[in-house]
Amino acid sequence: MDPQFELVESLSDLDAIASKLSTQKLLAIDIEADSLHHYFPKVCLIQVSTTKQTFIIDPLAIQTVKPLHQLLERKDIKKLFHGADFDLRSLFRDYSIKVNNIFDTMIGSQFLGEKEPGLAAVLKKRFDVDLNKQYQKANWSKRPLSHDMLAYAAHDTTHLFRLYSEVKQELSSKERLGWVEEECKRLSVVCTTTTKPSPAGQGTNGQILDNTPLFIRFSGAGAMIPRDLAVLERLLRFRDRRAMEQDKPPFKIFGNVLIKELVKEKPTEHSELKKLRRLPRNFMKRYAKGTLAAIKTGLAMQKDHLPSYPKIPRPPKNLPKQARLKKLKKWRKTKASQLEIYPGLICNNNLLNTLAEKNPAHIDDLKEVTQMRIWQMEVFGKEIVDVLSRSET
């Protein structure tokens, strides 16, 4: 059965609805974006639900979501998300909205030991609800949107209240609710401090606007020789420029598998290029000239100007630290088994490495470890210090 929803396409309606929603204490939020279809991704729909109503806000029609700013930033209204990271970053990137007081039911599910914490899997397991995935990869920037697409968009948030109620109760019974609340608070801060704001539709799916070499983020580049890196960089920049011009994600111009083959074979003539097996349809017509030019430019680069992949210097072996780290990982594995949750939720590898490095001797020393959460210190602090003290004996 399709959920009931109200489509909001005017500023006056959004003003009225934001005012109405401001009396609520609990809202469920979701967004739809077009990052799979555009170089410059943007938020295309914002779904806001109460326990009785769902509103689908069309920011492309209204061209502003200012009435939502105060609502989403209020600290006395809890906002429910499932998998909040992308949504929080997108709302901040496009509209500089800092969403406060969130509860992420996916994080909650993870801390309850769910091995498949995605919304579809969780709803199926708990409520025997089958989520329609038909429009999961749809282009949400297209207008008009069909009724089926709007119903799909409204569907996710309608289930979050029941899910939140169950997850919250189970976390409380396991005395883990405070853990999740701190993780959610930290997530809302991280998403706004590590994301660069830009007007809607002017953020980038590509990398050409960044001065960092594009090959840094290319899988397998770390094993390439300098000449191959030079060719790779020119190919990536050519692809990114074409993606920007056409407002498409770079992978929709041509994929990384083809780029690896181009770097390996380095064709410089049309006849050589045609022999490659993975050429998309119309590639020769659209991209052959630019591709060959990029390869030739990389091949012509002088040896002393060739790029190199930055190597992270390995610190000298610290046998006592390695012994401490091994003990901490063993402790974490045992604790995760006891709690029936993923080990990384207890302490991630970066935190374990820092603890092994700093080797705190007392619980108070843990306050100097900036990555450590309050709940981790309170719940596991004594055990961590004990493990480290035993590793010295």
N, C-alpha and C positions, 0 to 999 in steps of 0.2 A: 504494500500500500504506500503510495507516494505521500510524503509529509506535506502539510499545509504550509505555505510560505507567502510572504508579501514582497514583491519586487520594488525596490526603491530606486527611482531614476531621476529625482529632482531634489534640489537643495532644500526647498521648503519642506518636502516630506522627510528628508534626512534630519533636518532641524527638529521636527516634531517627534520623530522616533528616538533621536538621541536624548531628548528631554524625557520621554516616556521611559526609556531604558535606565535613566539615571536613578530611578527609584528602586531598581533591582539590587540584590545583594550577590547574585550569582548569574553569570552569563557564560554561554559556550560560544567559542570563536573558531572560525576556520577561514581560509582564503583559497582562492584559485588564481594561479598565475600562468604566464605563457612562456616560461623559460625554455621549454622544449621547442619553441617555434620562432623565437626572435633573438637577435643579437643583444638588443636592449630589452631585457625582461621587465615586466611590470605586474603589479597586482591588478587583476581583472574583476574579481568579485570579492566581497567581504561578507561572510555569513555570520550573523549574530542571532543567537537563540536565547529565549527565556524558557522556563519549563512549559510554557503554553503557546509561544509564538516563535516563528523564525522569520527573520528579515534578511533578504538578499540585497546587498547594497552594490550598485553598479558605479564604481568610481570613474569609469570611462565615459559614462553618460553625464555624471554630475561634474566631473573634472575637479572636484575638491572633496576632501573628507574631513574638513576642519571640525564639524560638529562632533566627530568621533574622538578627536584628540583628548579632550578633557575626560570623556567617558572611559577610554581605555587606559588613561594614565592615573585614574583615581585609585587610591590605595585601599579604599573601603569596599570596593566591588571586586569579588574574586572572578577571574576569567579562566575558564576551562579550555584547554587545548589537548590534542593528542598528537604528539610529535611537534612541539612548539618551535623548535629551532628555526626552521625555514620561514615560518609565518612571522616570527618576531623580527628576524633579519629583514624580511621583505617590507614589513610595515615601517620599520625604521629607515630603510634605504629610500623608499619612495616618499614617505610622508613625515619622517623624523618623529614618529610616534614611539614613545618608550612605554611599552605595556607593563604595568605594575600589577602585583598580586596575582600571579598566575599559578595554576595547578595543571601540570602535564600528566594526564592519565597514562601516557606511555611510560614515563619515568616511574610512576607509581606501579605499573604492571611489572616493570623490570625488577623493582625492589621486592615484588611478591614472588619472583622466580619464574615469571613467564618467559619461556624460551622463544616464543613468537609474539613479540609485543606490538606488532602492527595492528591497526584498528580493526581491519577485516578479521584477522585471526582471533583477536580478543573477543569481539562481539559474537563471533560464531561459537566460540568455546563457552562463553558465559550465558548468552541469551539465545543461541541458535538463530542469530540474525545473519542473513547473507547480504553483504554489501555488493551493490552493483559496481563493477570496475570498468564498465563500458567506456566511460569518459575520463578515465584516469590520465590519459595522455592527450586529451583534447586540446584544441587551440581555443583557449578561453577569451582571447581578444576579439574573436569574430563576433559580429553582430548581424542580425539578431540571434540570440541564443534560443534554442528550442525549449519547449516546456520540459522535455525529458532531461535536458542538461541542467536546467534550473532545479528540477526535483532532485537530481543527483547531487548537486551542490548543497542542497538543504539537508540532505540525508544524514551526513556525518555528525553534525552538531546536535541533532535531536536525540541521539543516543548517549551523549556525553554525561548528562545529568545522572542517569541510572548507573552508568559505569563509574562515575566519580563517587557516588554514594557507596557502592560496594567496595571499590578500591580503598577509599578512605577508611571505611570500617575495618577492613582486613589489615590495613597498615597499622591502625590504632591497636588492634588486638595483638599484633606482633611487635608493638612498640617501635615502629619504623616510620610513623607519619612525620615526625620531626626531621628525619633524614631527607625524605622526599621534599618537604617544604623548603629546606635549606638548598637543596639541589635546584629547585625551581626558581628560587630567588636569585641564586647565582647565575642560572641560565639567562634570566631576563636582563641581568647586568652585562654579561659577556656578549650577548647578541647585539647590544647597542654600543659597546665600547670597541668591538672589533669589526664593525660594519661601517662603511663610509656612506653617509647620506647623499642622495642624488635625486633630482626630480623624477617622478614616475616616468618610466620608459627611457631614462637616460643612464641607468646603471648598465653594466656590460656583462655579457655572457662570455666575451672573449677577453683578450689580454693586451691588445695592441696599444691601449692607452697607458699601459704601465711600462716603465723603463726596464723592468726586469726581463732578461732574455726569456723568450717563450719556451725554449727547450727545457727550462728548469722544471716545468710541470708536466713534461712529456714522459710517459712511461718508457723506460729503457734507455733514456738519454745518458744516464750516468755511466753506462758501459760503452758509450761511443767514443771513437777517436776524434780529435779536434776537427779534422776535415769533414767528417760526417756531421758533426755538430753545426758547422758553418752552413752546410747544405740544408740540414734540418731547420735551422733558424730561419733561413730565407723562405723555405716552403711554408713554415708556420705563419710567417708574416704575410706572405702572399694570400694564404687561405683566410687569415683574419681580416685583411683588407676587403676581400671579396664578401666575407660574411657581414662586415659592417655596412658595406654598400647595399647589400640585399636585405639587411636586417634579418639575418638568419643565424642560428647557432653555428659555430664553425663546423661541427660534425655533419651538418646538412649540406655543406659545400663538398667536402669529401672527407673520408674517415681516416683515422690514425693508422689502420692496417695498410692503406694505400700509401700513406706518407712513409711508413717504414720501408715499404718496397721501393719507393722512389729514392730514398736515401741509400738503400743497398745497391740498386742498379745504376743510379745517376744517369738517366738518359739525357742526351743533349740534342737529339734530333727527333722529328716527328715519327720517323720510321721506328726508332728504338722505343719511343713512348707507347706506340700502338701495340707493341708486343706484350706489354704488361697485362696480367690476367684480371686484375681487380678494378679496371677502369669503369666508373659509373657511366650510365647512358648520357650522351651529350657532353662528356668530359672533354673530348678532343676539341669540340666546337667552342666550348665556354672557357676552358681553363688551360688548354695545352700551351698556348703562347706564354702565359704568365708562369706556368710551372717550369717550363724549359728555361726561361729567363732567370728564375729563382735558383735553379740548379747550377746554371752557368756562373751566376754571381758568387755562389758559395764555393765553386771550384776555382774561381779566379782569385779568391782572397789570398793575399800574401801570407806566407807561413807565420811570420811574427805577429800577425793580426788575428790568427785563428782563435776562436773561443775555446774555453775548457770548462768542463763541468766542475763546479766548486766542490772540493773535497772537505768533508768535516774532519778536522784532525782528531785522531784517536788519542784520548788521554793515556798516559802511561799506566801500565797495569798496577792496580791497587789491590793486592791479594786480600788484605783485611776487609776492604769494602766489598769485594766480590763475595766473600764468605758471609758477610752480613746480609747482602742482597739475596743470596741463596736461602738463608734462614727465613728472611721475610717472605719470600715467595712460597716457601713450604708452609709457613704459618697461614698465609692468605688462602692457599689451596684448601687447607684443612677447615678454615673458618667458613669459606664459601660453601663447602660441602655441608657443613653443619647448618648454615642458614638457607641452603638451597637457592643461592643466587649466583650470578656471574661474578667471578673473582674480581674483575676490573671495577665493579661497583663498590667493593670494600675499599680498595686503594688501587688507583691505576699505576701503570709501570713508571711513569714520571715521578709520582709521589714516592713509590718504593725506592727508586734510585736516589732521590733527594734524602730520604730517611737513612739509607745506607751510607750516603756521603757525610751527612751531618752527625750521624750517630748520637742522637739526643740521649742523655743519661737520666733525665727526669721528665715527668709529664709536662712541667712548665716549659721545658725546652721546646716542646712541640709547637708552642705559640710562634716560634721563630720560623716555622715551616709554612710559608705563605700559601702553598697549594692545599694545605690540610683544612678540611672543613671542621666546624665546631662539633658536629655530630660524630665525626671520626675520632676526634680527640676524646670526647666523652665516653664513647662506646668501646673504642679499641686502644686508647692511649696507653693504658697500663700494660696491656698485652704486648704492644709494640715495643715499649721500653724494656719489658722483661725479655723479649726475644733478642733484642740488641745486646742486652747485658750478658745473656747466655752465650752469645756468639763470640764474646771476648774471652770466655773461659776455656 
